[in-house]
């Protein structure tokens, strides 16, 4: 099955989110906050986008 642009965006966001949580768990370093720390609204938007990407991926797993 070919992946759409939306599928690729969701995959990239999930990879970013997974790497970020891995860094938080291993070395207590939040990459998103380190990059965008002074712009809290942008940090929140990135976290929301990663969450939406996760929900989309759950949908993608169950669609025919």
PDB file of N, CA, C and O in Angstrom:
ATOM      1  N   UNK A   1       0.844  -1.176   0.000  1.00  0.00           N
ATOM      2  CA  UNK A   1       0.000   0.000   0.000  1.00  0.00           C
ATOM      3  C   UNK A   1       0.892   1.242   0.000  1.00  0.00           C
ATOM      4  O   UNK A   1       1.795   1.371   0.827  1.00  0.00           O
ATOM      5  N   UNK A   2       0.630   2.135  -0.920  1.00  0.00           N
ATOM      6  CA  UNK A   2       1.416   3.373  -1.027  1.00  0.00           C
ATOM      7  C   UNK A   2       1.059   4.323   0.111  1.00  0.00           C
ATOM      8  O   UNK A   2      -0.093   4.411   0.537  1.00  0.00           O
ATOM      9  N   UNK A   3       2.061   5.019   0.583  1.00  0.00           N
ATOM     10  CA  UNK A   3       1.836   5.971   1.678  1.00  0.00           C
ATOM     11  C   UNK A   3       1.607   7.364   1.105  1.00  0.00           C
ATOM     12  O   UNK A   3       2.286   7.792   0.172  1.00  0.00           O
ATOM     13  N   UNK A   4       0.641   8.053   1.684  1.00  0.00           N
ATOM     14  CA  UNK A   4       0.342   9.424   1.265  1.00  0.00           C
ATOM     15  C   UNK A   4       1.269  10.393   1.998  1.00  0.00           C
ATOM     16  O   UNK A   4       2.018  10.004   2.894  1.00  0.00           O
ATOM     17  N   UNK A   5       1.201  11.643   1.602  1.00  0.00           N
ATOM     18  CA  UNK A   5       1.985  12.683   2.271  1.00  0.00           C
ATOM     19  C   UNK A   5       1.602  12.755   3.750  1.00  0.00           C
ATOM     20  O   UNK A   5       2.469  12.913   4.610  1.00  0.00           O
ATOM     21  N   UNK A   6       0.303  12.638   4.047  1.00  0.00           N
ATOM     22  CA  UNK A   6      -0.158  12.676   5.435  1.00  0.00           C
ATOM     23  C   UNK A   6       0.429  11.512   6.239  1.00  0.00           C
ATOM     24  O   UNK A   6       0.790  11.677   7.404  1.00  0.00           O
ATOM     25  N   UNK A   7       0.521  10.343   5.616  1.00  0.00           N
ATOM     26  CA  UNK A   7       1.127   9.192   6.293  1.00  0.00           C
ATOM     27  C   UNK A   7       2.584   9.473   6.644  1.00  0.00           C
ATOM     28  O   UNK A   7       3.028   9.162   7.749  1.00  0.00           O
ATOM     29  N   UNK A   8       3.331  10.061   5.706  1.00  0.00           N
ATOM     30  CA  UNK A   8       4.730  10.375   5.936  1.00  0.00           C
ATOM     31  C   UNK A   8       4.907  11.433   7.020  1.00  0.00           C
ATOM     32  O   UNK A   8       5.806  11.329   7.855  1.00  0.00           O
ATOM     33  N   UNK A   9       4.046  12.455   7.005  1.00  0.00           N
ATOM     34  CA  UNK A   9       4.123  13.500   8.037  1.00  0.00           C
ATOM     35  C   UNK A   9       3.872  12.901   9.412  1.00  0.00           C
ATOM     36  O   UNK A   9       4.587  13.203  10.367  1.00  0.00           O
ATOM     37  N   UNK A  10       2.841  12.040   9.511  1.00  0.00           N
ATOM     38  CA  UNK A  10       2.542  11.386  10.789  1.00  0.00           C
ATOM     39  C   UNK A  10       3.714  10.526  11.237  1.00  0.00           C
ATOM     40  O   UNK A  10       4.060  10.515  12.419  1.00  0.00           O
ATOM     41  N   UNK A  11       4.326   9.810  10.308  1.00  0.00           N
ATOM     42  CA  UNK A  11       5.462   8.961  10.651  1.00  0.00           C
ATOM     43  C   UNK A  11       6.642   9.791  11.156  1.00  0.00           C
ATOM     44  O   UNK A  11       7.266   9.435  12.155  1.00  0.00           O
ATOM     45  N   UNK A  12       6.945  10.871  10.486  1.00  0.00           N
ATOM     46  CA  UNK A  12       8.051  11.744  10.900  1.00  0.00           C
ATOM     47  C   UNK A  12       7.785  12.343  12.279  1.00  0.00           C
ATOM     48  O   UNK A  12       8.683  12.398  13.119  1.00  0.00           O
ATOM     49  N   UNK A  13       6.537  12.796  12.513  1.00  0.00           N
ATOM     50  CA  UNK A  13       6.200  13.353  13.826  1.00  0.00           C
ATOM     51  C   UNK A  13       6.319  12.307  14.925  1.00  0.00           C
ATOM     52  O   UNK A  13       6.771  12.612  16.029  1.00  0.00           O
ATOM     53  N   UNK A  14       5.916  11.078  14.630  1.00  0.00           N
ATOM     54  CA  UNK A  14       6.041  10.020  15.632  1.00  0.00           C
ATOM     55  C   UNK A  14       7.501   9.685  15.918  1.00  0.00           C
ATOM     56  O   UNK A  14       7.856   9.401  17.062  1.00  0.00           O
ATOM     57  N   UNK A  15       8.340   9.714  14.906  1.00  0.00           N
ATOM     58  CA  UNK A  15       9.767   9.476  15.116  1.00  0.00           C
ATOM     59  C   UNK A  15      10.360  10.581  15.986  1.00  0.00           C
ATOM     60  O   UNK A  15      11.110  10.306  16.922  1.00  0.00           O
ATOM     61  N   UNK A  16      10.020  11.832  15.673  1.00  0.00           N
ATOM     62  CA  UNK A  16      10.500  12.955  16.489  1.00  0.00           C
ATOM     63  C   UNK A  16      10.027  12.807  17.931  1.00  0.00           C
ATOM     64  O   UNK A  16      10.811  12.977  18.864  1.00  0.00           O
ATOM     65  N   UNK A  17       8.755  12.494  18.112  1.00  0.00           N
ATOM     66  CA  UNK A  17       8.210  12.322  19.466  1.00  0.00           C
ATOM     67  C   UNK A  17       8.866  11.167  20.198  1.00  0.00           C
ATOM     68  O   UNK A  17       9.168  11.273  21.387  1.00  0.00           O
ATOM     69  N   UNK A  18       9.088  10.062  19.495  1.00  0.00           N
ATOM     70  CA  UNK A  18       9.729   8.906  20.121  1.00  0.00           C
ATOM     71  C   UNK A  18      11.163   9.193  20.529  1.00  0.00           C
ATOM     72  O   UNK A  18      11.595   8.819  21.620  1.00  0.00           O
ATOM     73  N   UNK A  19      11.898   9.860  19.648  1.00  0.00           N
ATOM     74  CA  UNK A  19      13.277  10.230  19.986  1.00  0.00           C
ATOM     75  C   UNK A  19      13.311  11.196  21.161  1.00  0.00           C
ATOM     76  O   UNK A  19      14.156  11.074  22.049  1.00  0.00           O
ATOM     77  N   UNK A  20      12.391  12.155  21.165  1.00  0.00           N
ATOM     78  CA  UNK A  20      12.339  13.108  22.269  1.00  0.00           C
ATOM     79  C   UNK A  20      12.070  12.398  23.598  1.00  0.00           C
ATOM     80  O   UNK A  20      12.755  12.655  24.587  1.00  0.00           O
ATOM     81  N   UNK A  21      11.076  11.505  23.622  1.00  0.00           N
ATOM     82  CA  UNK A  21      10.784  10.788  24.862  1.00  0.00           C
ATOM     83  C   UNK A  21      11.923   9.862  25.261  1.00  0.00           C
ATOM     84  O   UNK A  21      12.177   9.668  26.449  1.00  0.00           O
ATOM     85  N   UNK A  22      12.617   9.284  24.271  1.00  0.00           N
ATOM     86  CA  UNK A  22      13.785   8.471  24.580  1.00  0.00           C
ATOM     87  C   UNK A  22      14.872   9.291  25.261  1.00  0.00           C
ATOM     88  O   UNK A  22      15.477   8.846  26.236  1.00  0.00           O
ATOM     89  N   UNK A  23      15.119  10.495  24.739  1.00  0.00           N
ATOM     90  CA  UNK A  23      16.104  11.385  25.357  1.00  0.00           C
ATOM     91  C   UNK A  23      15.680  11.810  26.755  1.00  0.00           C
ATOM     92  O   UNK A  23      16.512  11.902  27.658  1.00  0.00           O
ATOM     93  N   UNK A  24      14.396  12.068  26.934  1.00  0.00           N
ATOM     94  CA  UNK A  24      13.895  12.440  28.266  1.00  0.00           C
ATOM     95  C   UNK A  24      14.114  11.285  29.238  1.00  0.00           C
ATOM     96  O   UNK A  24      14.553  11.497  30.368  1.00  0.00           O
ATOM     97  N   UNK A  25      13.812  10.077  28.805  1.00  0.00           N
ATOM     98  CA  UNK A  25      13.954   8.926  29.691  1.00  0.00           C
ATOM     99  C   UNK A  25      15.388   8.543  29.986  1.00  0.00           C
ATOM    100  O   UNK A  25      15.702   8.133  31.104  1.00  0.00           O
ATOM    101  N   UNK A  26      16.269   8.670  28.994  1.00  0.00           N
ATOM    102  CA  UNK A  26      17.647   8.208  29.164  1.00  0.00           C
ATOM    103  C   UNK A  26      18.529   9.258  29.831  1.00  0.00           C
ATOM    104  O   UNK A  26      19.249   8.959  30.783  1.00  0.00           O
ATOM    105  N   UNK A  27      18.470  10.497  29.323  1.00  0.00           N
ATOM    106  CA  UNK A  27      19.401  11.522  29.827  1.00  0.00           C
ATOM    107  C   UNK A  27      18.692  12.760  30.371  1.00  0.00           C
ATOM    108  O   UNK A  27      19.329  13.784  30.616  1.00  0.00           O
ATOM    109  N   UNK A  28      17.369  12.669  30.561  1.00  0.00           N
ATOM    110  CA  UNK A  28      16.590  13.788  31.094  1.00  0.00           C
ATOM    111  C   UNK A  28      16.808  15.073  30.286  1.00  0.00           C
ATOM    112  O   UNK A  28      17.000  16.152  30.847  1.00  0.00           O
ATOM    113  N   UNK A  29      16.773  14.928  28.954  1.00  0.00           N
ATOM    114  CA  UNK A  29      16.956  16.064  28.056  1.00  0.00           C
ATOM    115  C   UNK A  29      15.773  16.138  27.106  1.00  0.00           C
ATOM    116  O   UNK A  29      15.523  15.202  26.346  1.00  0.00           O
ATOM    117  N   UNK A  30      15.038  17.253  27.147  1.00  0.00           N
ATOM    118  CA  UNK A  30      13.880  17.452  26.283  1.00  0.00           C
ATOM    119  C   UNK A  30      14.317  18.285  25.085  1.00  0.00           C
ATOM    120  O   UNK A  30      14.519  19.494  25.199  1.00  0.00           O
ATOM    121  N   UNK A  31      14.461  17.634  23.944  1.00  0.00           N
ATOM    122  CA  UNK A  31      14.955  18.286  22.734  1.00  0.00           C
ATOM    123  C   UNK A  31      14.009  19.370  22.239  1.00  0.00           C
ATOM    124  O   UNK A  31      14.460  20.435  21.817  1.00  0.00           O
ATOM    125  N   UNK A  32      12.710  19.119  22.283  1.00  0.00           N
ATOM    126  CA  UNK A  32      11.732  20.109  21.807  1.00  0.00           C
ATOM    127  C   UNK A  32      11.820  21.379  22.641  1.00  0.00           C
ATOM    128  O   UNK A  32      11.842  22.484  22.098  1.00  0.00           O
ATOM    129  N   UNK A  33      11.870  21.224  23.944  1.00  0.00           N
ATOM    130  CA  UNK A  33      11.995  22.382  24.828  1.00  0.00           C
ATOM    131  C   UNK A  33      13.346  23.078  24.648  1.00  0.00           C
ATOM    132  O   UNK A  33      13.438  24.302  24.740  1.00  0.00           O
ATOM    133  N   UNK A  34      14.384  22.294  24.392  1.00  0.00           N
ATOM    134  CA  UNK A  34      15.706  22.891  24.185  1.00  0.00           C
ATOM    135  C   UNK A  34      15.726  23.750  22.916  1.00  0.00           C
ATOM    136  O   UNK A  34      16.374  24.796  22.884  1.00  0.00           O
ATOM    137  N   UNK A  35      15.025  23.312  21.884  1.00  0.00           N
ATOM    138  CA  UNK A  35      15.015  24.065  20.624  1.00  0.00           C
ATOM    139  C   UNK A  35      14.052  25.242  20.688  1.00  0.00           C
ATOM    140  O   UNK A  35      14.396  26.351  20.279  1.00  0.00           O
ATOM    141  N   UNK A  36      12.844  25.006  21.201  1.00  0.00           N
ATOM    142  CA  UNK A  36      11.793  26.030  21.181  1.00  0.00           C
ATOM    143  C   UNK A  36      11.384  26.492  22.569  1.00  0.00           C
ATOM    144  O   UNK A  36      10.270  26.987  22.737  1.00  0.00           O
ATOM    145  N   UNK A  37      12.241  26.348  23.566  1.00  0.00           N
ATOM    146  CA  UNK A  37      11.897  26.606  24.962  1.00  0.00           C
ATOM    147  C   UNK A  37      11.331  27.981  25.242  1.00  0.00           C
ATOM    148  O   UNK A  37      10.448  28.127  26.088  1.00  0.00           O
ATOM    149  N   UNK A  38      11.821  28.990  24.547  1.00  0.00           N
ATOM    150  CA  UNK A  38      11.344  30.349  24.825  1.00  0.00           C
ATOM    151  C   UNK A  38       9.999  30.635  24.167  1.00  0.00           C
ATOM    152  O   UNK A  38       9.385  31.671  24.425  1.00  0.00           O
ATOM    153  N   UNK A  39       9.541  29.718  23.317  1.00  0.00           N
ATOM    154  CA  UNK A  39       8.263  29.908  22.618  1.00  0.00           C
ATOM    155  C   UNK A  39       7.320  28.789  23.054  1.00  0.00           C
ATOM    156  O   UNK A  39       7.129  27.809  22.334  1.00  0.00           O
ATOM    157  N   UNK A  40       6.735  28.948  24.239  1.00  0.00           N
ATOM    158  CA  UNK A  40       5.919  27.877  24.821  1.00  0.00           C
ATOM    159  C   UNK A  40       4.745  27.472  23.942  1.00  0.00           C
ATOM    160  O   UNK A  40       4.371  26.300  23.910  1.00  0.00           O
ATOM    161  N   UNK A  41       4.169  28.419  23.238  1.00  0.00           N
ATOM    162  CA  UNK A  41       3.036  28.103  22.367  1.00  0.00           C
ATOM    163  C   UNK A  41       3.466  27.134  21.263  1.00  0.00           C
ATOM    164  O   UNK A  41       2.735  26.200  20.932  1.00  0.00           O
ATOM    165  N   UNK A  42       4.638  27.358  20.705  1.00  0.00           N
ATOM    166  CA  UNK A  42       5.146  26.474  19.655  1.00  0.00           C
ATOM    167  C   UNK A  42       5.452  25.086  20.205  1.00  0.00           C
ATOM    168  O   UNK A  42       5.191  24.087  19.535  1.00  0.00           O
ATOM    169  N   UNK A  43       5.993  25.012  21.397  1.00  0.00           N
ATOM    170  CA  UNK A  43       6.254  23.721  22.041  1.00  0.00           C
ATOM    171  C   UNK A  43       4.944  22.959  22.218  1.00  0.00           C
ATOM    172  O   UNK A  43       4.872  21.765  21.929  1.00  0.00           O
ATOM    173  N   UNK A  44       3.926  23.640  22.686  1.00  0.00           N
ATOM    174  CA  UNK A  44       2.613  23.012  22.870  1.00  0.00           C
ATOM    175  C   UNK A  44       2.047  22.526  21.545  1.00  0.00           C
ATOM    176  O   UNK A  44       1.494  21.429  21.473  1.00  0.00           O
ATOM    177  N   UNK A  45       2.179  23.327  20.503  1.00  0.00           N
ATOM    178  CA  UNK A  45       1.677  22.934  19.174  1.00  0.00           C
ATOM    179  C   UNK A  45       2.399  21.683  18.683  1.00  0.00           C
ATOM    180  O   UNK A  45       1.772  20.786  18.121  1.00  0.00           O
ATOM    181  N   UNK A  46       3.703  21.620  18.891  1.00  0.00           N
ATOM    182  CA  UNK A  46       4.462  20.438  18.462  1.00  0.00           C
ATOM    183  C   UNK A  46       3.990  19.200  19.208  1.00  0.00           C
ATOM    184  O   UNK A  46       3.815  18.143  18.602  1.00  0.00           O
ATOM    185  N   UNK A  47       3.779  19.319  20.530  1.00  0.00           N
ATOM    186  CA  UNK A  47       3.278  18.175  21.301  1.00  0.00           C
ATOM    187  C   UNK A  47       1.885  17.747  20.824  1.00  0.00           C
ATOM    188  O   UNK A  47       1.604  16.552  20.733  1.00  0.00           O
ATOM    189  N   UNK A  48       1.026  18.701  20.525  1.00  0.00           N
ATOM    190  CA  UNK A  48      -0.318  18.379  20.026  1.00  0.00           C
ATOM    191  C   UNK A  48      -0.218  17.684  18.673  1.00  0.00           C
ATOM    192  O   UNK A  48      -0.932  16.712  18.427  1.00  0.00           O
ATOM    193  N   UNK A  49       0.658  18.167  17.789  1.00  0.00           N
ATOM    194  CA  UNK A  49       0.823  17.535  16.480  1.00  0.00           C
ATOM    195  C   UNK A  49       1.338  16.098  16.603  1.00  0.00           C
ATOM    196  O   UNK A  49       0.910  15.219  15.854  1.00  0.00           O
ATOM    197  N   UNK A  50       2.245  15.861  17.533  1.00  0.00           N
ATOM    198  CA  UNK A  50       2.726  14.493  17.753  1.00  0.00           C
ATOM    199  C   UNK A  50       1.581  13.617  18.254  1.00  0.00           C
ATOM    200  O   UNK A  50       1.458  12.467  17.832  1.00  0.00           O
ATOM    201  N   UNK A  51       0.746  14.140  19.145  1.00  0.00           N
ATOM    202  CA  UNK A  51      -0.411  13.384  19.637  1.00  0.00           C
ATOM    203  C   UNK A  51      -1.414  13.088  18.536  1.00  0.00           C
ATOM    204  O   UNK A  51      -1.943  11.979  18.461  1.00  0.00           O
ATOM    205  N   UNK A  52      -1.682  14.065  17.682  1.00  0.00           N
ATOM    206  CA  UNK A  52      -2.597  13.859  16.552  1.00  0.00           C
ATOM    207  C   UNK A  52      -2.009  12.830  15.591  1.00  0.00           C
ATOM    208  O   UNK A  52      -2.736  12.000  15.045  1.00  0.00           O
ATOM    209  N   UNK A  53      -0.691  12.885  15.383  1.00  0.00           N
ATOM    210  CA  UNK A  53      -0.033  11.903  14.515  1.00  0.00           C
ATOM    211  C   UNK A  53      -0.191  10.491  15.077  1.00  0.00           C
ATOM    212  O   UNK A  53      -0.385   9.537  14.325  1.00  0.00           O
ATOM    213  N   UNK A  54      -0.106  10.364  16.393  1.00  0.00           N
ATOM    214  CA  UNK A  54      -0.299   9.059  17.025  1.00  0.00           C
ATOM    215  C   UNK A  54      -1.732   8.561  16.815  1.00  0.00           C
ATOM    216  O   UNK A  54      -1.946   7.391  16.500  1.00  0.00           O
ATOM    217  N   UNK A  55      -2.703   9.445  16.988  1.00  0.00           N
ATOM    218  CA  UNK A  55      -4.100   9.055  16.756  1.00  0.00           C
ATOM    219  C   UNK A  55      -4.332   8.673  15.301  1.00  0.00           C
ATOM    220  O   UNK A  55      -5.032   7.701  15.016  1.00  0.00           O
ATOM    221  N   UNK A  56      -3.750   9.432  14.381  1.00  0.00           N
ATOM    222  CA  UNK A  56      -3.879   9.115  12.958  1.00  0.00           C
ATOM    223  C   UNK A  56      -3.259   7.754  12.654  1.00  0.00           C
ATOM    224  O   UNK A  56      -3.797   6.990  11.852  1.00  0.00           O
ATOM    225  N   UNK A  57      -2.131   7.453  13.290  1.00  0.00           N
ATOM    226  CA  UNK A  57      -1.480   6.172  13.056  1.00  0.00           C
ATOM    227  C   UNK A  57      -2.329   5.021  13.578  1.00  0.00           C
ATOM    228  O   UNK A  57      -2.383   3.961  12.955  1.00  0.00           O
ATOM    229  N   UNK A  58      -2.986   5.215  14.701  1.00  0.00           N
ATOM    230  CA  UNK A  58      -3.914   4.197  15.206  1.00  0.00           C
ATOM    231  C   UNK A  58      -5.032   3.980  14.191  1.00  0.00           C
ATOM    232  O   UNK A  58      -5.384   2.838  13.895  1.00  0.00           O
ATOM    233  N   UNK A  59      -5.592   5.059  13.658  1.00  0.00           N
ATOM    234  CA  UNK A  59      -6.611   4.958  12.616  1.00  0.00           C
ATOM    235  C   UNK A  59      -6.053   4.218  11.402  1.00  0.00           C
ATOM    236  O   UNK A  59      -6.716   3.338  10.854  1.00  0.00           O
ATOM    237  N   UNK A  60      -4.836   4.572  10.980  1.00  0.00           N
ATOM    238  CA  UNK A  60      -4.203   3.991   9.809  1.00  0.00           C
ATOM    239  C   UNK A  60      -4.040   2.473   9.971  1.00  0.00           C
ATOM    240  O   UNK A  60      -4.176   1.723   9.005  1.00  0.00           O
ATOM    241  N   UNK A  61      -3.748   2.031  11.198  1.00  0.00           N
ATOM    242  CA  UNK A  61      -3.578   0.598  11.451  1.00  0.00           C
ATOM    243  C   UNK A  61      -4.852  -0.197  11.223  1.00  0.00           C
ATOM    244  O   UNK A  61      -4.800  -1.364  10.834  1.00  0.00           O
ATOM    245  N   UNK A  62      -5.999   0.433  11.466  1.00  0.00           N
ATOM    246  CA  UNK A  62      -7.265  -0.294  11.402  1.00  0.00           C
ATOM    247  C   UNK A  62      -8.075  -0.024  10.138  1.00  0.00           C
ATOM    248  O   UNK A  62      -9.104  -0.666   9.930  1.00  0.00           O
ATOM    249  N   UNK A  63      -7.643   0.900   9.295  1.00  0.00           N
ATOM    250  CA  UNK A  63      -8.390   1.136   8.055  1.00  0.00           C
ATOM    251  C   UNK A  63      -8.054   0.051   7.050  1.00  0.00           C
ATOM    252  O   UNK A  63      -6.980  -0.548   7.096  1.00  0.00           O
ATOM    253  N   UNK A  64      -8.971  -0.188   6.158  1.00  0.00           N
ATOM    254  CA  UNK A  64      -8.782  -1.251   5.167  1.00  0.00           C
ATOM    255  C   UNK A  64      -8.078  -0.757   3.947  1.00  0.00           C
ATOM    256  O   UNK A  64      -7.842  -1.528   3.016  1.00  0.00           O
TER     257      UNK A  64
END
